[in-house]
Amino acid sequence: MILPQPESNLKTNLMVLGADIISIMGNSPFKNKYAIVDDKMNKFLKRDKDRTPDLFLYALTFLHTIGSIDKKGYKIKLVKKEIREENQTSLFANVN
């Protein structure tokens, strides 16, 4: 499990920034379509004066690593993951 340091600034934490990027990508006009990275970065930077392009790219790399975004050239899109319900098999199902 990834846990932030207690003394760290949560405004610049990668998980928080990644969640904000997901929020930006989930809203119109970016919803469910590929959009240019610069457009999303501009919206990201406008939300807080402490944000930098480097933080955006680090958070974007984090999201790509965990499979939350897809890229095509200079465009990115939010990936929707389907949740499959799998029933857990019982440990005692085959006990006679």
Distance bins in CASP14 RR format, pairs under 12 A and 6 or more apart:
PFRMAT RR
TARGET T0000
AUTHOR 0000-0000-0000
RMODE 2
METHOD distances of the structure
MODEL  1
1 15 0 0 0 0 0 1 0 0 0 0 0
2 8 0 0 0 0 0 1 0 0 0 0 0
2 13 0 0 0 0 1 0 0 0 0 0 0
2 14 0 0 0 0 1 0 0 0 0 0 0
2 15 1 0 0 1 0 0 0 0 0 0 0
2 16 0 0 0 0 0 1 0 0 0 0 0
2 18 0 0 0 0 0 1 0 0 0 0 0
2 62 0 0 0 0 1 0 0 0 0 0 0
2 65 0 0 0 0 0 1 0 0 0 0 0
2 66 0 0 0 0 1 0 0 0 0 0 0
3 13 0 0 0 0 0 1 0 0 0 0 0
3 15 0 0 0 0 1 0 0 0 0 0 0
4 10 1 0 0 1 0 0 0 0 0 0 0
4 11 0 0 0 0 0 1 0 0 0 0 0
4 12 0 0 0 0 0 1 0 0 0 0 0
4 13 1 0 1 0 0 0 0 0 0 0 0
4 14 0 0 0 0 1 0 0 0 0 0 0
4 15 1 0 0 1 0 0 0 0 0 0 0
4 16 0 0 0 0 1 0 0 0 0 0 0
4 17 0 0 0 0 0 1 0 0 0 0 0
5 12 0 0 0 0 0 1 0 0 0 0 0
5 13 0 0 0 0 1 0 0 0 0 0 0
5 14 0 0 0 0 0 1 0 0 0 0 0
6 13 0 0 0 0 0 1 0 0 0 0 0
7 13 0 0 0 0 0 1 0 0 0 0 0
8 14 0 0 0 0 0 1 0 0 0 0 0
8 15 0 0 0 0 0 1 0 0 0 0 0
8 16 0 0 0 0 1 0 0 0 0 0 0
9 16 0 0 0 0 1 0 0 0 0 0 0
9 17 0 0 0 0 0 1 0 0 0 0 0
9 48 0 0 0 0 0 1 0 0 0 0 0
9 50 0 0 0 0 1 0 0 0 0 0 0
9 51 0 0 0 0 0 1 0 0 0 0 0
9 55 0 0 0 0 0 1 0 0 0 0 0
10 16 1 0 1 0 0 0 0 0 0 0 0
10 17 0 0 0 0 1 0 0 0 0 0 0
10 19 0 0 0 0 0 1 0 0 0 0 0
10 20 0 0 0 0 0 1 0 0 0 0 0
10 48 0 0 0 0 0 1 0 0 0 0 0
10 50 0 0 0 0 0 1 0 0 0 0 0
11 17 0 0 0 0 1 0 0 0 0 0 0
11 19 0 0 0 0 0 1 0 0 0 0 0
11 20 0 0 0 0 1 0 0 0 0 0 0
11 47 0 0 0 0 1 0 0 0 0 0 0
11 48 1 0 0 1 0 0 0 0 0 0 0
11 49 0 0 0 0 0 1 0 0 0 0 0
11 50 1 0 1 0 0 0 0 0 0 0 0
11 51 0 0 0 0 1 0 0 0 0 0 0
11 52 0 0 0 0 0 1 0 0 0 0 0
11 55 0 0 0 0 1 0 0 0 0 0 0
12 18 0 0 0 0 0 1 0 0 0 0 0
12 20 0 0 0 0 0 1 0 0 0 0 0
12 48 0 0 0 0 1 0 0 0 0 0 0
12 49 0 0 0 0 0 1 0 0 0 0 0
12 50 1 0 0 1 0 0 0 0 0 0 0
12 51 1 0 0 1 0 0 0 0 0 0 0
12 52 0 0 0 0 1 0 0 0 0 0 0
12 54 0 0 0 0 0 1 0 0 0 0 0
12 55 1 0 0 1 0 0 0 0 0 0 0
12 56 0 0 0 0 0 1 0 0 0 0 0
12 58 0 0 0 0 1 0 0 0 0 0 0
12 59 0 0 0 0 1 0 0 0 0 0 0
13 19 0 0 0 0 1 0 0 0 0 0 0
13 20 0 0 0 0 0 1 0 0 0 0 0
13 50 0 0 0 0 0 1 0 0 0 0 0
13 51 0 0 0 0 0 1 0 0 0 0 0
13 55 0 0 0 0 1 0 0 0 0 0 0
13 58 0 0 0 0 0 1 0 0 0 0 0
13 59 0 0 0 0 1 0 0 0 0 0 0
13 62 0 0 0 0 0 1 0 0 0 0 0
14 20 0 0 0 0 0 1 0 0 0 0 0
14 21 0 0 0 0 0 1 0 0 0 0 0
14 54 0 0 0 0 0 1 0 0 0 0 0
14 55 0 0 0 0 1 0 0 0 0 0 0
14 56 0 0 0 0 0 1 0 0 0 0 0
14 57 0 0 0 0 0 1 0 0 0 0 0
14 58 1 0 0 1 0 0 0 0 0 0 0
14 59 1 0 1 0 0 0 0 0 0 0 0
14 60 0 0 0 0 1 0 0 0 0 0 0
14 61 0 0 0 0 1 0 0 0 0 0 0
14 62 1 0 1 0 0 0 0 0 0 0 0
14 63 0 0 0 0 1 0 0 0 0 0 0
14 65 0 0 0 0 0 1 0 0 0 0 0
14 66 0 0 0 0 0 1 0 0 0 0 0
15 21 0 0 0 0 0 1 0 0 0 0 0
15 22 0 0 0 0 0 1 0 0 0 0 0
15 58 0 0 0 0 0 1 0 0 0 0 0
15 59 0 0 0 0 1 0 0 0 0 0 0
15 62 1 0 0 1 0 0 0 0 0 0 0
15 63 0 0 0 0 1 0 0 0 0 0 0
15 66 0 0 0 0 0 1 0 0 0 0 0
15 68 0 0 0 0 0 1 0 0 0 0 0
16 22 0 0 0 0 0 1 0 0 0 0 0
16 23 0 0 0 0 0 1 0 0 0 0 0
16 44 0 0 0 0 0 1 0 0 0 0 0
16 47 0 0 0 0 0 1 0 0 0 0 0
16 48 0 0 0 0 0 1 0 0 0 0 0
16 50 0 0 0 0 0 1 0 0 0 0 0
16 51 0 0 0 0 0 1 0 0 0 0 0
16 55 0 0 0 0 0 1 0 0 0 0 0
16 58 0 0 0 0 0 1 0 0 0 0 0
16 59 0 0 0 0 1 0 0 0 0 0 0
16 62 0 0 0 0 0 1 0 0 0 0 0
17 23 0 0 0 0 0 1 0 0 0 0 0
17 24 0 0 0 0 0 1 0 0 0 0 0
17 41 0 0 0 0 0 1 0 0 0 0 0
17 44 1 0 0 1 0 0 0 0 0 0 0
17 45 0 0 0 0 0 1 0 0 0 0 0
17 47 0 0 0 0 1 0 0 0 0 0 0
17 48 0 0 0 0 1 0 0 0 0 0 0
17 50 0 0 0 0 0 1 0 0 0 0 0
17 51 1 0 0 1 0 0 0 0 0 0 0
17 52 0 0 0 0 0 1 0 0 0 0 0
17 53 0 0 0 0 0 1 0 0 0 0 0
17 54 0 0 0 0 0 1 0 0 0 0 0
17 55 1 0 1 0 0 0 0 0 0 0 0
17 56 1 0 0 1 0 0 0 0 0 0 0
17 57 0 0 0 0 0 1 0 0 0 0 0
17 58 1 0 0 1 0 0 0 0 0 0 0
17 59 1 1 0 0 0 0 0 0 0 0 0
17 60 0 0 0 0 1 0 0 0 0 0 0
17 61 0 0 0 0 0 1 0 0 0 0 0
17 62 0 0 0 0 1 0 0 0 0 0 0
17 63 0 0 0 0 1 0 0 0 0 0 0
18 24 0 0 0 0 1 0 0 0 0 0 0
18 25 0 0 0 0 1 0 0 0 0 0 0
18 40 0 0 0 0 0 1 0 0 0 0 0
18 44 0 0 0 0 1 0 0 0 0 0 0
18 47 0 0 0 0 0 1 0 0 0 0 0
18 51 0 0 0 0 0 1 0 0 0 0 0
18 55 0 0 0 0 1 0 0 0 0 0 0
18 56 0 0 0 0 1 0 0 0 0 0 0
18 57 0 0 0 0 0 1 0 0 0 0 0
18 58 0 0 0 0 1 0 0 0 0 0 0
18 59 1 0 1 0 0 0 0 0 0 0 0
18 60 1 0 0 1 0 0 0 0 0 0 0
18 61 0 0 0 0 0 1 0 0 0 0 0
18 62 1 0 0 1 0 0 0 0 0 0 0
18 63 1 0 1 0 0 0 0 0 0 0 0
18 64 0 0 0 0 0 1 0 0 0 0 0
18 65 0 0 0 0 0 1 0 0 0 0 0
18 66 0 0 0 0 1 0 0 0 0 0 0
18 67 0 0 0 0 0 1 0 0 0 0 0
18 68 0 0 0 0 1 0 0 0 0 0 0
18 69 0 0 0 0 1 0 0 0 0 0 0
18 78 0 0 0 0 0 1 0 0 0 0 0
19 25 0 0 0 0 0 1 0 0 0 0 0
19 26 0 0 0 0 0 1 0 0 0 0 0
19 44 0 0 0 0 0 1 0 0 0 0 0
19 47 0 0 0 0 0 1 0 0 0 0 0
19 59 0 0 0 0 1 0 0 0 0 0 0
19 62 0 0 0 0 0 1 0 0 0 0 0
19 63 0 0 0 0 1 0 0 0 0 0 0
19 66 0 0 0 0 0 1 0 0 0 0 0
19 68 0 0 0 0 1 0 0 0 0 0 0
19 78 0 0 0 0 0 1 0 0 0 0 0
20 26 0 0 0 0 0 1 0 0 0 0 0
20 27 0 0 0 0 0 1 0 0 0 0 0
20 40 0 0 0 0 0 1 0 0 0 0 0
20 41 0 0 0 0 0 1 0 0 0 0 0
20 43 0 0 0 0 1 0 0 0 0 0 0
20 44 1 0 0 1 0 0 0 0 0 0 0
20 45 0 0 0 0 0 1 0 0 0 0 0
20 46 0 0 0 0 0 1 0 0 0 0 0
20 47 1 0 0 1 0 0 0 0 0 0 0
20 48 0 0 0 0 1 0 0 0 0 0 0
20 51 0 0 0 0 1 0 0 0 0 0 0
20 55 0 0 0 0 0 1 0 0 0 0 0
20 56 0 0 0 0 1 0 0 0 0 0 0
20 59 1 0 0 1 0 0 0 0 0 0 0
20 60 0 0 0 0 0 1 0 0 0 0 0
20 62 0 0 0 0 0 1 0 0 0 0 0
20 63 0 0 0 0 0 1 0 0 0 0 0
21 27 0 0 0 0 0 1 0 0 0 0 0
21 30 0 0 0 0 0 1 0 0 0 0 0
21 35 0 0 0 0 0 1 0 0 0 0 0
21 37 0 0 0 0 0 1 0 0 0 0 0
21 40 1 0 0 1 0 0 0 0 0 0 0
21 41 0 0 0 0 1 0 0 0 0 0 0
21 43 0 0 0 0 1 0 0 0 0 0 0
21 44 1 0 0 1 0 0 0 0 0 0 0
21 45 0 0 0 0 0 1 0 0 0 0 0
21 47 0 0 0 0 0 1 0 0 0 0 0
21 51 0 0 0 0 0 1 0 0 0 0 0
21 55 0 0 0 0 0 1 0 0 0 0 0
21 56 1 0 0 1 0 0 0 0 0 0 0
21 57 0 0 0 0 0 1 0 0 0 0 0
21 58 0 0 0 0 0 1 0 0 0 0 0
21 59 1 0 1 0 0 0 0 0 0 0 0
21 60 1 0 0 1 0 0 0 0 0 0 0
21 61 0 0 0 0 0 1 0 0 0 0 0
21 62 0 0 0 0 1 0 0 0 0 0 0
21 63 1 0 0 1 0 0 0 0 0 0 0
21 64 0 0 0 0 0 1 0 0 0 0 0
21 68 0 0 0 0 1 0 0 0 0 0 0
21 69 0 0 0 0 1 0 0 0 0 0 0
21 76 0 0 0 0 1 0 0 0 0 0 0
21 77 0 0 0 0 0 1 0 0 0 0 0
21 78 0 0 0 0 1 0 0 0 0 0 0
22 30 0 0 0 0 0 1 0 0 0 0 0
22 31 0 0 0 0 0 1 0 0 0 0 0
22 40 0 0 0 0 0 1 0 0 0 0 0
22 44 0 0 0 0 0 1 0 0 0 0 0
22 59 0 0 0 0 1 0 0 0 0 0 0
22 60 0 0 0 0 0 1 0 0 0 0 0
22 62 0 0 0 0 0 1 0 0 0 0 0
22 63 1 0 0 1 0 0 0 0 0 0 0
22 66 0 0 0 0 0 1 0 0 0 0 0
22 67 0 0 0 0 0 1 0 0 0 0 0
22 68 1 0 0 1 0 0 0 0 0 0 0
22 69 0 0 0 0 1 0 0 0 0 0 0
22 76 0 0 0 0 0 1 0 0 0 0 0
22 77 0 0 0 0 0 1 0 0 0 0 0
22 78 1 0 0 1 0 0 0 0 0 0 0
22 79 0 0 0 0 0 1 0 0 0 0 0
22 80 0 0 0 0 0 1 0 0 0 0 0
22 81 0 0 0 0 0 1 0 0 0 0 0
23 30 0 0 0 0 0 1 0 0 0 0 0
23 31 0 0 0 0 0 1 0 0 0 0 0
23 40 0 0 0 0 0 1 0 0 0 0 0
23 43 0 0 0 0 1 0 0 0 0 0 0
23 44 0 0 0 0 1 0 0 0 0 0 0
23 47 0 0 0 0 1 0 0 0 0 0 0
23 59 0 0 0 0 0 1 0 0 0 0 0
23 63 0 0 0 0 0 1 0 0 0 0 0
23 68 0 0 0 0 0 1 0 0 0 0 0
23 78 0 0 0 0 1 0 0 0 0 0 0
24 30 1 0 0 1 0 0 0 0 0 0 0
24 31 0 0 0 0 0 1 0 0 0 0 0
24 35 0 0 0 0 1 0 0 0 0 0 0
24 37 0 0 0 0 0 1 0 0 0 0 0
24 39 0 0 0 0 1 0 0 0 0 0 0
24 40 1 0 1 0 0 0 0 0 0 0 0
24 41 0 0 0 0 1 0 0 0 0 0 0
24 42 0 0 0 0 1 0 0 0 0 0 0
24 43 1 0 1 0 0 0 0 0 0 0 0
24 44 1 0 0 1 0 0 0 0 0 0 0
24 45 0 0 0 0 0 1 0 0 0 0 0
24 46 0 0 0 0 1 0 0 0 0 0 0
24 47 0 0 0 0 1 0 0 0 0 0 0
24 51 0 0 0 0 0 1 0 0 0 0 0
24 56 0 0 0 0 0 1 0 0 0 0 0
24 59 0 0 0 0 0 1 0 0 0 0 0
24 60 0 0 0 0 0 1 0 0 0 0 0
24 63 0 0 0 0 0 1 0 0 0 0 0
24 69 0 0 0 0 0 1 0 0 0 0 0
24 76 0 0 0 0 0 1 0 0 0 0 0
24 78 0 0 0 0 1 0 0 0 0 0 0
25 31 1 0 0 1 0 0 0 0 0 0 0
25 32 0 0 0 0 1 0 0 0 0 0 0
25 33 0 0 0 0 1 0 0 0 0 0 0
25 34 0 0 0 0 0 1 0 0 0 0 0
25 35 1 0 0 1 0 0 0 0 0 0 0
25 37 0 0 0 0 0 1 0 0 0 0 0
25 39 0 0 0 0 0 1 0 0 0 0 0
25 40 1 0 0 1 0 0 0 0 0 0 0
25 41 0 0 0 0 0 1 0 0 0 0 0
25 43 0 0 0 0 1 0 0 0 0 0 0
25 44 0 0 0 0 1 0 0 0 0 0 0
25 59 0 0 0 0 0 1 0 0 0 0 0
25 60 0 0 0 0 0 1 0 0 0 0 0
25 63 0 0 0 0 1 0 0 0 0 0 0
25 68 0 0 0 0 1 0 0 0 0 0 0
25 69 1 0 0 1 0 0 0 0 0 0 0
25 70 0 0 0 0 0 1 0 0 0 0 0
25 75 0 0 0 0 0 1 0 0 0 0 0
25 76 1 0 0 1 0 0 0 0 0 0 0
25 77 1 0 0 1 0 0 0 0 0 0 0
25 78 1 0 1 0 0 0 0 0 0 0 0
25 79 0 0 0 0 1 0 0 0 0 0 0
25 80 0 0 0 0 0 1 0 0 0 0 0
26 32 1 0 0 1 0 0 0 0 0 0 0
26 33 0 0 0 0 0 1 0 0 0 0 0
26 35 0 0 0 0 0 1 0 0 0 0 0
26 40 0 0 0 0 0 1 0 0 0 0 0
26 43 0 0 0 0 0 1 0 0 0 0 0
26 68 0 0 0 0 0 1 0 0 0 0 0
26 69 0 0 0 0 0 1 0 0 0 0 0
26 76 0 0 0 0 0 1 0 0 0 0 0
26 77 0 0 0 0 1 0 0 0 0 0 0
26 78 1 0 1 0 0 0 0 0 0 0 0
26 79 0 0 0 0 0 1 0 0 0 0 0
26 80 0 0 0 0 1 0 0 0 0 0 0
27 33 0 0 0 0 0 1 0 0 0 0 0
27 35 0 0 0 0 0 1 0 0 0 0 0
27 40 0 0 0 0 0 1 0 0 0 0 0
27 43 0 0 0 0 1 0 0 0 0 0 0
27 78 0 0 0 0 0 1 0 0 0 0 0
28 35 0 0 0 0 0 1 0 0 0 0 0
28 43 0 0 0 0 0 1 0 0 0 0 0
29 35 1 0 0 1 0 0 0 0 0 0 0
29 36 0 0 0 0 0 1 0 0 0 0 0
29 39 0 0 0 0 1 0 0 0 0 0 0
29 40 0 0 0 0 0 1 0 0 0 0 0
29 43 0 0 0 0 0 1 0 0 0 0 0
30 36 0 0 0 0 1 0 0 0 0 0 0
30 37 0 0 0 0 0 1 0 0 0 0 0
30 39 1 0 0 1 0 0 0 0 0 0 0
30 40 1 0 0 1 0 0 0 0 0 0 0
30 41 0 0 0 0 0 1 0 0 0 0 0
30 42 0 0 0 0 0 1 0 0 0 0 0
30 43 0 0 0 0 1 0 0 0 0 0 0
30 44 0 0 0 0 0 1 0 0 0 0 0
30 69 0 0 0 0 0 1 0 0 0 0 0
30 75 0 0 0 0 0 1 0 0 0 0 0
30 76 0 0 0 0 1 0 0 0 0 0 0
30 77 0 0 0 0 1 0 0 0 0 0 0
30 78 1 0 0 1 0 0 0 0 0 0 0
31 40 0 0 0 0 0 1 0 0 0 0 0
31 77 0 0 0 0 1 0 0 0 0 0 0
31 78 1 0 0 1 0 0 0 0 0 0 0
31 80 0 0 0 0 0 1 0 0 0 0 0
32 70 0 0 0 0 0 1 0 0 0 0 0
32 77 1 0 0 1 0 0 0 0 0 0 0
32 78 1 0 0 1 0 0 0 0 0 0 0
32 79 0 0 0 0 0 1 0 0 0 0 0
32 80 1 0 0 1 0 0 0 0 0 0 0
33 39 0 0 0 0 0 1 0 0 0 0 0
33 40 0 0 0 0 0 1 0 0 0 0 0
33 70 0 0 0 0 0 1 0 0 0 0 0
33 72 0 0 0 0 0 1 0 0 0 0 0
33 75 0 0 0 0 1 0 0 0 0 0 0
33 76 0 0 0 0 0 1 0 0 0 0 0
33 77 1 0 0 1 0 0 0 0 0 0 0
33 78 0 0 0 0 1 0 0 0 0 0 0
34 40 0 0 0 0 0 1 0 0 0 0 0
34 69 0 0 0 0 0 1 0 0 0 0 0
34 70 0 0 0 0 1 0 0 0 0 0 0
34 71 0 0 0 0 1 0 0 0 0 0 0
34 72 1 0 1 0 0 0 0 0 0 0 0
34 73 0 0 0 0 1 0 0 0 0 0 0
34 74 0 0 0 0 1 0 0 0 0 0 0
34 75 1 1 0 0 0 0 0 0 0 0 0
34 76 1 0 0 1 0 0 0 0 0 0 0
34 77 1 0 1 0 0 0 0 0 0 0 0
34 78 0 0 0 0 1 0 0 0 0 0 0
34 79 0 0 0 0 0 1 0 0 0 0 0
35 41 0 0 0 0 0 1 0 0 0 0 0
35 42 0 0 0 0 0 1 0 0 0 0 0
35 43 0 0 0 0 1 0 0 0 0 0 0
35 69 0 0 0 0 0 1 0 0 0 0 0
35 70 0 0 0 0 0 1 0 0 0 0 0
35 71 0 0 0 0 0 1 0 0 0 0 0
35 72 0 0 0 0 0 1 0 0 0 0 0
35 73 0 0 0 0 0 1 0 0 0 0 0
35 74 0 0 0 0 1 0 0 0 0 0 0
35 75 1 0 0 1 0 0 0 0 0 0 0
35 76 1 0 0 1 0 0 0 0 0 0 0
35 77 1 0 0 1 0 0 0 0 0 0 0
35 78 0 0 0 0 1 0 0 0 0 0 0
36 42 0 0 0 0 1 0 0 0 0 0 0
36 43 0 0 0 0 0 1 0 0 0 0 0
36 71 0 0 0 0 0 1 0 0 0 0 0
36 72 0 0 0 0 0 1 0 0 0 0 0
36 73 0 0 0 0 1 0 0 0 0 0 0
36 74 1 0 1 0 0 0 0 0 0 0 0
36 75 1 0 1 0 0 0 0 0 0 0 0
36 76 0 0 0 0 1 0 0 0 0 0 0
36 77 0 0 0 0 0 1 0 0 0 0 0
37 43 0 0 0 0 0 1 0 0 0 0 0
37 44 0 0 0 0 0 1 0 0 0 0 0
37 53 0 0 0 0 0 1 0 0 0 0 0
37 56 0 0 0 0 1 0 0 0 0 0 0
37 57 0 0 0 0 1 0 0 0 0 0 0
37 59 0 0 0 0 0 1 0 0 0 0 0
37 60 1 0 0 1 0 0 0 0 0 0 0
37 61 0 0 0 0 0 1 0 0 0 0 0
37 63 0 0 0 0 0 1 0 0 0 0 0
37 64 0 0 0 0 0 1 0 0 0 0 0
37 69 0 0 0 0 0 1 0 0 0 0 0
37 71 0 0 0 0 1 0 0 0 0 0 0
37 72 0 0 0 0 0 1 0 0 0 0 0
37 73 0 0 0 0 1 0 0 0 0 0 0
37 74 1 0 1 0 0 0 0 0 0 0 0
37 75 1 0 0 1 0 0 0 0 0 0 0
37 76 1 0 1 0 0 0 0 0 0 0 0
37 77 0 0 0 0 0 1 0 0 0 0 0
38 44 0 0 0 0 0 1 0 0 0 0 0
38 45 0 0 0 0 0 1 0 0 0 0 0
38 53 0 0 0 0 1 0 0 0 0 0 0
38 56 0 0 0 0 0 1 0 0 0 0 0
38 57 0 0 0 0 0 1 0 0 0 0 0
38 60 0 0 0 0 0 1 0 0 0 0 0
38 74 1 0 0 1 0 0 0 0 0 0 0
38 75 0 0 0 0 0 1 0 0 0 0 0
38 76 0 0 0 0 0 1 0 0 0 0 0
39 45 0 0 0 0 0 1 0 0 0 0 0
39 46 0 0 0 0 0 1 0 0 0 0 0
39 56 0 0 0 0 0 1 0 0 0 0 0
39 74 0 0 0 0 0 1 0 0 0 0 0
39 75 0 0 0 0 1 0 0 0 0 0 0
39 76 0 0 0 0 1 0 0 0 0 0 0
40 46 0 0 0 0 0 1 0 0 0 0 0
40 47 0 0 0 0 0 1 0 0 0 0 0
40 53 0 0 0 0 0 1 0 0 0 0 0
40 56 0 0 0 0 1 0 0 0 0 0 0
40 57 0 0 0 0 0 1 0 0 0 0 0
40 59 0 0 0 0 0 1 0 0 0 0 0
40 60 0 0 0 0 1 0 0 0 0 0 0
40 63 0 0 0 0 0 1 0 0 0 0 0
40 69 0 0 0 0 1 0 0 0 0 0 0
40 71 0 0 0 0 0 1 0 0 0 0 0
40 74 0 0 0 0 0 1 0 0 0 0 0
40 75 0 0 0 0 1 0 0 0 0 0 0
40 76 1 0 0 1 0 0 0 0 0 0 0
40 77 0 0 0 0 0 1 0 0 0 0 0
40 78 0 0 0 0 0 1 0 0 0 0 0
41 47 0 0 0 0 0 1 0 0 0 0 0
41 51 0 0 0 0 1 0 0 0 0 0 0
41 52 0 0 0 0 0 1 0 0 0 0 0
41 53 1 0 0 1 0 0 0 0 0 0 0
41 54 0 0 0 0 0 1 0 0 0 0 0
41 55 0 0 0 0 1 0 0 0 0 0 0
41 56 1 0 1 0 0 0 0 0 0 0 0
41 57 0 0 0 0 1 0 0 0 0 0 0
41 58 0 0 0 0 0 1 0 0 0 0 0
41 59 0 0 0 0 0 1 0 0 0 0 0
41 60 0 0 0 0 1 0 0 0 0 0 0
41 74 0 0 0 0 0 1 0 0 0 0 0
41 76 0 0 0 0 0 1 0 0 0 0 0
42 51 0 0 0 0 0 1 0 0 0 0 0
42 53 0 0 0 0 1 0 0 0 0 0 0
42 56 0 0 0 0 1 0 0 0 0 0 0
43 51 0 0 0 0 0 1 0 0 0 0 0
43 56 0 0 0 0 1 0 0 0 0 0 0
44 50 0 0 0 0 0 1 0 0 0 0 0
44 51 1 0 0 1 0 0 0 0 0 0 0
44 52 0 0 0 0 1 0 0 0 0 0 0
44 53 0 0 0 0 1 0 0 0 0 0 0
44 54 0 0 0 0 0 1 0 0 0 0 0
44 55 0 0 0 0 1 0 0 0 0 0 0
44 56 1 0 1 0 0 0 0 0 0 0 0
44 57 0 0 0 0 0 1 0 0 0 0 0
44 58 0 0 0 0 0 1 0 0 0 0 0
44 59 0 0 0 0 1 0 0 0 0 0 0
44 60 0 0 0 0 1 0 0 0 0 0 0
44 63 0 0 0 0 0 1 0 0 0 0 0
44 76 0 0 0 0 0 1 0 0 0 0 0
45 51 1 0 1 0 0 0 0 0 0 0 0
45 52 1 0 0 1 0 0 0 0 0 0 0
45 53 1 0 0 1 0 0 0 0 0 0 0
45 54 0 0 0 0 0 1 0 0 0 0 0
45 55 0 0 0 0 1 0 0 0 0 0 0
45 56 1 0 0 1 0 0 0 0 0 0 0
45 57 0 0 0 0 0 1 0 0 0 0 0
45 59 0 0 0 0 0 1 0 0 0 0 0
46 56 0 0 0 0 0 1 0 0 0 0 0
47 55 0 0 0 0 0 1 0 0 0 0 0
47 56 0 0 0 0 0 1 0 0 0 0 0
48 55 0 0 0 0 1 0 0 0 0 0 0
48 56 0 0 0 0 0 1 0 0 0 0 0
51 57 0 0 0 0 0 1 0 0 0 0 0
51 58 0 0 0 0 0 1 0 0 0 0 0
51 59 0 0 0 0 1 0 0 0 0 0 0
52 58 0 0 0 0 1 0 0 0 0 0 0
52 59 0 0 0 0 0 1 0 0 0 0 0
53 59 0 0 0 0 0 1 0 0 0 0 0
53 60 0 0 0 0 0 1 0 0 0 0 0
54 60 0 0 0 0 0 1 0 0 0 0 0
54 61 0 0 0 0 0 1 0 0 0 0 0
55 61 0 0 0 0 0 1 0 0 0 0 0
55 62 0 0 0 0 0 1 0 0 0 0 0
56 62 0 0 0 0 0 1 0 0 0 0 0
56 63 0 0 0 0 0 1 0 0 0 0 0
56 76 0 0 0 0 0 1 0 0 0 0 0
57 63 0 0 0 0 0 1 0 0 0 0 0
57 64 0 0 0 0 0 1 0 0 0 0 0
57 76 0 0 0 0 0 1 0 0 0 0 0
58 64 0 0 0 0 0 1 0 0 0 0 0
58 65 0 0 0 0 0 1 0 0 0 0 0
59 65 0 0 0 0 0 1 0 0 0 0 0
59 66 0 0 0 0 0 1 0 0 0 0 0
59 68 0 0 0 0 0 1 0 0 0 0 0
59 69 0 0 0 0 0 1 0 0 0 0 0
59 76 0 0 0 0 0 1 0 0 0 0 0
60 66 0 0 0 0 0 1 0 0 0 0 0
60 67 0 0 0 0 0 1 0 0 0 0 0
60 68 0 0 0 0 1 0 0 0 0 0 0
60 69 1 0 0 1 0 0 0 0 0 0 0
60 70 0 0 0 0 0 1 0 0 0 0 0
60 71 0 0 0 0 1 0 0 0 0 0 0
60 76 1 0 0 1 0 0 0 0 0 0 0
60 78 0 0 0 0 0 1 0 0 0 0 0
61 67 0 0 0 0 0 1 0 0 0 0 0
61 68 0 0 0 0 0 1 0 0 0 0 0
61 69 0 0 0 0 1 0 0 0 0 0 0
61 71 0 0 0 0 0 1 0 0 0 0 0
61 76 0 0 0 0 0 1 0 0 0 0 0
62 68 0 0 0 0 1 0 0 0 0 0 0
62 69 0 0 0 0 1 0 0 0 0 0 0
63 69 1 0 1 0 0 0 0 0 0 0 0
63 70 0 0 0 0 0 1 0 0 0 0 0
63 71 0 0 0 0 0 1 0 0 0 0 0
63 76 0 0 0 0 1 0 0 0 0 0 0
63 77 0 0 0 0 0 1 0 0 0 0 0
63 78 0 0 0 0 1 0 0 0 0 0 0
63 79 0 0 0 0 1 0 0 0 0 0 0
64 70 0 0 0 0 1 0 0 0 0 0 0
64 71 1 0 0 1 0 0 0 0 0 0 0
64 76 0 0 0 0 1 0 0 0 0 0 0
64 77 0 0 0 0 0 1 0 0 0 0 0
64 78 0 0 0 0 0 1 0 0 0 0 0
64 79 0 0 0 0 1 0 0 0 0 0 0
65 71 0 0 0 0 0 1 0 0 0 0 0
66 79 0 0 0 0 1 0 0 0 0 0 0
66 81 0 0 0 0 0 1 0 0 0 0 0
67 76 0 0 0 0 0 1 0 0 0 0 0
67 77 0 0 0 0 0 1 0 0 0 0 0
67 78 0 0 0 0 0 1 0 0 0 0 0
67 79 1 0 0 1 0 0 0 0 0 0 0
67 80 0 0 0 0 0 1 0 0 0 0 0
67 81 0 0 0 0 1 0 0 0 0 0 0
68 76 0 0 0 0 0 1 0 0 0 0 0
68 77 0 0 0 0 0 1 0 0 0 0 0
68 78 1 0 0 1 0 0 0 0 0 0 0
68 79 1 0 1 0 0 0 0 0 0 0 0
68 80 0 0 0 0 1 0 0 0 0 0 0
68 81 0 0 0 0 1 0 0 0 0 0 0
69 75 0 0 0 0 0 1 0 0 0 0 0
69 76 1 0 1 0 0 0 0 0 0 0 0
69 77 1 0 0 1 0 0 0 0 0 0 0
69 78 1 0 0 1 0 0 0 0 0 0 0
69 79 1 0 0 1 0 0 0 0 0 0 0
69 80 0 0 0 0 0 1 0 0 0 0 0
69 81 0 0 0 0 0 1 0 0 0 0 0
70 76 1 0 0 1 0 0 0 0 0 0 0
70 77 1 0 1 0 0 0 0 0 0 0 0
70 78 1 0 0 1 0 0 0 0 0 0 0
70 79 1 0 1 0 0 0 0 0 0 0 0
70 80 0 0 0 0 0 1 0 0 0 0 0
70 81 0 0 0 0 0 1 0 0 0 0 0
71 77 1 0 0 1 0 0 0 0 0 0 0
71 78 0 0 0 0 0 1 0 0 0 0 0
71 79 0 0 0 0 0 1 0 0 0 0 0
72 79 0 0 0 0 0 1 0 0 0 0 0
87 93 0 0 0 0 0 1 0 0 0 0 0
END
